[in-house]
């Protein structure tokens, strides 16, 4: 079964290394120039997911939450990863001022935490990934 089919059905994961492994699998099958919107409350594993995604895209640097700078750019061996944390954005016009398009040299992957704050800016083909925590403590990932 493809990682896309598994994510559409929903994947529940207990440990961080398993989250990284799942995200690496997704990275291996991502087409060029993909946007992924990461939906979920604080602490559900959005940045942990992006860390695994970065590993799968060949990024060698440590990936951290871009909450203060709003976005970080990582150059991998297969894609450039642009990691955006839109939490502090209060107006969708602010995303335009960041000039993210300047960093989206094909092939790229744009991973956006808190995408609801800039939803009208997102491309129509954006992958919508919902993250949550189940009652037993496992992290749940599902493509919408």
N, C-alpha and C positions, 0 to 999 in steps of 0.2 A: 504494500500500500504506500502511496506517495506521502510525503510529509504534508502536502497541501490537503489531501483527503483526511489524514489523521487529525490535522488541526481543525478542519471543518467539523469533524465529529467531536473534537475536544480532547485534550491531553491533560492529565493530572500528574504532577511531578512533586516529589517530596524533597529532593536535595538539589543544591545549587549546581553541582557538576552535571546532573541530568538536564537541568534547564539549559546550561551551556551546550551540551551535546545536541539537544533538540534544536536550538537556534543555529548551531553549525550545520545541521542537516538542511534546515530551511535555506541558509545562505548558499549552500552548494547548488540548490535548485532555483535560486532567484534569477529571473531575467534581468538584463541590464536596465538601469534607470527605473528603479522600483521605489515607491514610497510606502512605508509601513506606518500606520497610525496605531499607537499603543494606548489602549483605553484601560483605565483601572485606577483604583484608589492608591494613595501612598502606601508603599511597603508591599505591593503585590508582586514585584519582581521585574518591573519595566527595564531598569538599568541593568539588572542581571541578565535579562534576555538580550539586551543590546551588546553586552560584553561577549556573549556566546556568538552572536551574529558577527561581531567584529572578528573574532577568531576565525570563523568560517570564511570571511572575506579576505583573510590574510593580513589583518592588522596586527602589528607586533607591539604597539604601544598599549599601556594600561588604559582602559576606558573607564571614565568616571562620569558621574552625573554632571551635565553642563548647566546646572541650575543658576550659578552666578553669571557665567558668560553667555547664557541662553543657548549657544550651540558650540559644538566642537567638530573639527574636521580631522578624519583619520584616513591615511592613504594605505590601502591594503594591496595585496598582490593581484586580486581579481576585480575589486571595486574601490571607489572612494566612498567612505561612509561619512555622512553628515548626520550627527546626532543632535536633535533639537529638544530642549525642554521648554515648552510654551507656557509653563505654569505662571510665570510672572508677567506674561503679556496680557494687557487689559483691553487692547484694541487690535483688530485684525490688520489694521494699517501698519502696526509695528513690525509685523513679519516682513512686509515689503522693504522696510528700511534696513533690514539685516542683509539684504543683497545675497541671499542664499544661492541664487541662480549662478553667481560667479564661481561657486565651488562645485557645482554639479556638472563636472566633466565626465562624459560617458566613458565607461560604465560607472554608475553611482547607485547608492542606496541611501535614501533619506528616511531615518527612523525618528518619529516624532512622539514624544511623551506629552500628554495633555492636549491631544489634537482638537478637542472640542472648542478650545479657545480660538482656533484659527480654521474652523471647519470649512468655510467657504473658499479658503485659499488652497485647500488640498485638491490634487488632481482627481478626476472622477474614477480613475483606475486604482486608487489607493487601496492597499490591503488593510482591512480593519481587523486588528487583533485585540480581543478582549481578554484581560487578565483579571483573575480573582483568586481568593483564597477559600477553599472548601472548609467545611466544619471540622474535618479531620486534620487540618493544617496543610494539606497539599495545595500547591499552586496550580491553578487551572488556566489553560490557554486555549482559546477558540477563535478561529477565523469566522467572521460574520459574513 
